[in-house]
Amino acid sequence: MKLPDMPSQVEHAKAVFRLYKFWKHERPARPDPFDDAEGFTDEEEGRGKKFGDWSPRYSEFLKRAGELEDKYNQEDQEYLHMLIEIRKGLWT
């Protein structure tokens, strides 16, 4: 990754290393957005009620968890695009 006379190979190597770090270490270490749901009661979660009839606190939790899940999906999409862009150089 430190070849001054081969800038395209340097950039490619950096991209491969970045992809590796993300998929191998960073992505698996992300916390699950819905892990904190265990602290809610059945009443707050709406069990036994009609769907979506939750407490304001549980609704806020679901909103935050959904936003974090959307962020994760966007990040995954960006790294998949990066992989597609460099795929031809992975096997040469």
Short mmCIF file of the C-alpha atoms (twelve columns), coordinates in Angstrom:
data_MODEL
# 
_entry.id   MODEL 
# 
loop_
_atom_site.group_PDB 
_atom_site.id 
_atom_site.type_symbol 
_atom_site.label_atom_id 
_atom_site.label_alt_id 
_atom_site.label_comp_id 
_atom_site.label_asym_id 
_atom_site.label_seq_id 
_atom_site.Cartn_x 
_atom_site.Cartn_y 
_atom_site.Cartn_z 
_atom_site.pdbx_PDB_model_num 
ATOM 1  C CA . MET A 1  0.000   0.000   0.000   1 
ATOM 2  C CA . LYS A 2  3.037   2.260   -0.140  1 
ATOM 3  C CA . LEU A 3  4.204   2.180   -3.760  1 
ATOM 4  C CA . PRO A 4  4.759   5.805   -4.809  1 
ATOM 5  C CA . ASP A 5  5.236   4.915   -8.479  1 
ATOM 6  C CA . MET A 6  2.034   2.791   -8.673  1 
ATOM 7  C CA . PRO A 7  -0.786  5.043   -7.405  1 
ATOM 8  C CA . SER A 8  -3.608  2.949   -8.899  1 
ATOM 9  C CA . GLN A 9  -2.353  -0.206  -7.180  1 
ATOM 10 C CA . VAL A 10 -1.977  1.690   -3.930  1 
ATOM 11 C CA . GLU A 11 -5.566  2.909   -4.075  1 
ATOM 12 C CA . HIS A 12 -6.806  -0.555  -4.987  1 
ATOM 13 C CA . ALA A 13 -4.910  -2.140  -2.082  1 
ATOM 14 C CA . LYS A 14 -6.318  0.447   0.320   1 
ATOM 15 C CA . ALA A 15 -9.856  -0.253  -0.899  1 
ATOM 16 C CA . VAL A 16 -9.385  -4.016  -0.499  1 
ATOM 17 C CA . PHE A 17 -8.014  -3.531  3.008   1 
ATOM 18 C CA . ARG A 18 -10.897 -1.189  3.913   1 
ATOM 19 C CA . LEU A 19 -13.434 -3.731  2.664   1 
ATOM 20 C CA . TYR A 20 -11.741 -6.500  4.593   1 
ATOM 21 C CA . LYS A 21 -11.742 -4.503  7.854   1 
ATOM 22 C CA . PHE A 22 -15.406 -3.598  7.443   1 
ATOM 23 C CA . TRP A 23 -16.777 -7.067  6.607   1 
ATOM 24 C CA . LYS A 24 -14.477 -9.014  8.929   1 
ATOM 25 C CA . HIS A 25 -14.341 -6.769  12.006  1 
ATOM 26 C CA . GLU A 26 -16.532 -3.652  11.993  1 
ATOM 27 C CA . ARG A 27 -19.819 -5.043  10.673  1 
ATOM 28 C CA . PRO A 28 -19.906 -8.092  12.991  1 
ATOM 29 C CA . ALA A 29 -19.165 -5.809  15.975  1 
ATOM 30 C CA . ARG A 30 -22.160 -3.532  15.364  1 
ATOM 31 C CA . PRO A 31 -24.742 -3.720  18.136  1 
ATOM 32 C CA . ASP A 32 -28.159 -5.084  17.223  1 
ATOM 33 C CA . PRO A 33 -30.591 -2.132  17.111  1 
ATOM 34 C CA . PHE A 34 -33.301 -4.196  18.824  1 
ATOM 35 C CA . ASP A 35 -31.220 -5.675  21.670  1 
ATOM 36 C CA . ASP A 36 -32.615 -3.242  24.235  1 
ATOM 37 C CA . ALA A 37 -36.189 -4.456  23.684  1 
ATOM 38 C CA . GLU A 38 -35.846 -6.849  26.618  1 
ATOM 39 C CA . GLY A 39 -36.422 -4.007  29.074  1 
ATOM 40 C CA . PHE A 40 -40.012 -3.418  27.952  1 
ATOM 41 C CA . THR A 41 -43.117 -4.964  29.451  1 
ATOM 42 C CA . ASP A 42 -45.698 -6.895  27.463  1 
ATOM 43 C CA . GLU A 43 -48.081 -3.974  27.863  1 
ATOM 44 C CA . GLU A 44 -45.596 -1.503  26.396  1 
ATOM 45 C CA . GLU A 45 -44.900 -3.833  23.476  1 
ATOM 46 C CA . GLY A 46 -48.585 -4.127  22.744  1 
ATOM 47 C CA . ARG A 47 -48.830 -7.863  23.245  1 
ATOM 48 C CA . GLY A 48 -52.459 -8.797  23.508  1 
ATOM 49 C CA . LYS A 49 -53.557 -5.511  21.939  1 
ATOM 50 C CA . LYS A 50 -54.062 -4.629  18.337  1 
ATOM 51 C CA . PHE A 51 -50.899 -4.219  16.281  1 
ATOM 52 C CA . GLY A 52 -49.167 -0.877  16.707  1 
ATOM 53 C CA . ASP A 53 -50.935 0.103   19.937  1 
ATOM 54 C CA . TRP A 54 -47.716 0.669   21.875  1 
ATOM 55 C CA . SER A 55 -46.662 2.979   24.658  1 
ATOM 56 C CA . PRO A 56 -44.968 6.244   23.610  1 
ATOM 57 C CA . ARG A 57 -41.715 5.021   25.141  1 
ATOM 58 C CA . TYR A 58 -41.773 1.765   23.166  1 
ATOM 59 C CA . SER A 59 -42.762 3.611   19.991  1 
ATOM 60 C CA . GLU A 60 -39.746 5.897   20.417  1 
ATOM 61 C CA . PHE A 61 -37.503 2.865   20.942  1 
ATOM 62 C CA . LEU A 62 -38.828 1.288   17.727  1 
ATOM 63 C CA . LYS A 63 -38.258 4.534   15.836  1 
ATOM 64 C CA . ARG A 64 -34.622 4.809   17.007  1 
ATOM 65 C CA . ALA A 65 -33.956 1.118   16.328  1 
ATOM 66 C CA . GLY A 66 -35.449 1.435   12.847  1 
ATOM 67 C CA . GLU A 67 -33.308 4.490   12.088  1 
ATOM 68 C CA . LEU A 68 -30.167 2.647   13.195  1 
ATOM 69 C CA . GLU A 69 -31.148 -0.366  11.101  1 
ATOM 70 C CA . ASP A 70 -31.624 1.935   8.085   1 
ATOM 71 C CA . LYS A 71 -28.167 3.425   8.725   1 
ATOM 72 C CA . TYR A 72 -26.651 -0.070  8.823   1 
ATOM 73 C CA . ASN A 73 -28.386 -0.996  5.565   1 
ATOM 74 C CA . GLN A 74 -27.090 2.154   3.872   1 
ATOM 75 C CA . GLU A 75 -23.567 1.441   5.086   1 
ATOM 76 C CA . ASP A 76 -23.783 -2.152  3.821   1 
ATOM 77 C CA . GLN A 77 -24.978 -0.848  0.463   1 
ATOM 78 C CA . GLU A 78 -22.027 1.547   0.195   1 
ATOM 79 C CA . TYR A 79 -19.515 -1.211  0.917   1 
ATOM 80 C CA . LEU A 80 -21.187 -3.555  -1.567  1 
ATOM 81 C CA . HIS A 81 -20.890 -0.839  -4.212  1 
ATOM 82 C CA . MET A 82 -17.220 -0.424  -3.337  1 
ATOM 83 C CA . LEU A 83 -16.734 -4.170  -3.753  1 
ATOM 84 C CA . ILE A 84 -18.424 -4.130  -7.152  1 
ATOM 85 C CA . GLU A 85 -16.220 -1.255  -8.302  1 
ATOM 86 C CA . ILE A 86 -12.970 -3.106  -7.532  1 
ATOM 87 C CA . ARG A 87 -14.078 -6.680  -8.283  1 
ATOM 88 C CA . LYS A 88 -12.112 -7.011  -11.529 1 
ATOM 89 C CA . GLY A 89 -8.841  -6.428  -9.717  1 
ATOM 90 C CA . LEU A 90 -9.443  -8.976  -6.979  1 
ATOM 91 C CA . TRP A 91 -8.455  -12.021 -9.031  1 
ATOM 92 C CA . THR A 92 -5.712  -10.671 -11.254 1 
# 
